[in-house]
Amino acid sequence: YSTKLSSAGLGLHSAANFSVAMGGELKVMSDGPNQGTQIRIRLPLECSRNCYQVRK
């Protein structure tokens, strides 16, 4: 979280990469400027085969 007008956004990028690596997804949604932003992360209940490879 940042109150800066601009930032690198690496935290969100990392979260998206980890979500996909674990077989999930990250979605960013907004109704437009000054309307706020929703970020949804969905992860499977069980780890995929790829997930175990990422942990090594």
C-alpha positions as CSV (number, residue, x, y, z in Angstrom):
1,Y,0.0,0.0,0.0
2,S,1.3,3.5,-0.9
3,T,-0.1,7.0,-0.9
4,K,2.4,8.1,-3.5
5,L,1.0,9.3,-6.8
6,S,3.4,6.9,-8.7
7,S,5.3,3.9,-7.7
8,A,7.1,0.9,-9.3
9,G,4.2,-1.5,-8.4
10,L,6.5,-4.4,-7.8
11,G,4.4,-5.7,-4.9
12,L,1.4,-6.2,-7.1
13,H,3.5,-7.8,-9.9
14,S,5.0,-10.2,-7.4
15,A,1.6,-11.1,-6.0
16,A,0.4,-11.8,-9.6
17,N,3.4,-14.0,-10.4
18,F,3.0,-16.0,-7.1
19,S,-0.7,-16.4,-7.7
20,V,-0.2,-17.8,-11.2
21,A,2.7,-20.1,-10.1
22,M,0.4,-21.6,-7.5
23,G,-2.3,-22.3,-10.1
24,G,-4.4,-19.2,-9.2
25,E,-5.0,-15.8,-10.6
26,L,-5.0,-12.1,-9.6
27,K,-7.5,-9.7,-11.0
28,V,-7.6,-5.9,-10.7
29,M,-10.9,-4.1,-11.2
30,S,-12.1,-0.5,-11.2
31,D,-15.2,1.4,-12.3
32,G,-13.0,4.3,-13.3
33,P,-10.9,7.2,-12.0
34,N,-11.6,8.1,-8.3
35,Q,-13.9,5.1,-7.9
36,G,-11.4,2.9,-6.0
37,T,-9.8,-0.4,-7.0
38,Q,-10.6,-4.0,-6.2
39,I,-7.9,-6.6,-6.2
40,R,-9.1,-10.3,-6.2
41,I,-6.6,-13.2,-5.6
42,R,-8.0,-16.7,-6.1
43,L,-5.9,-19.7,-5.2
44,P,-6.8,-23.4,-5.5
45,L,-7.4,-25.4,-2.3
46,E,-4.8,-27.9,-3.3
47,C,-1.4,-27.2,-4.8
48,S,-0.9,-28.0,-8.5
49,R,2.2,-30.0,-9.7
50,N,3.8,-26.7,-10.8
51,C,3.4,-25.3,-7.3
52,Y,5.6,-28.0,-5.8
53,Q,8.3,-27.3,-8.4
54,V,8.3,-23.5,-7.5
55,R,8.9,-24.4,-3.9
56,K,12.2,-26.2,-4.6
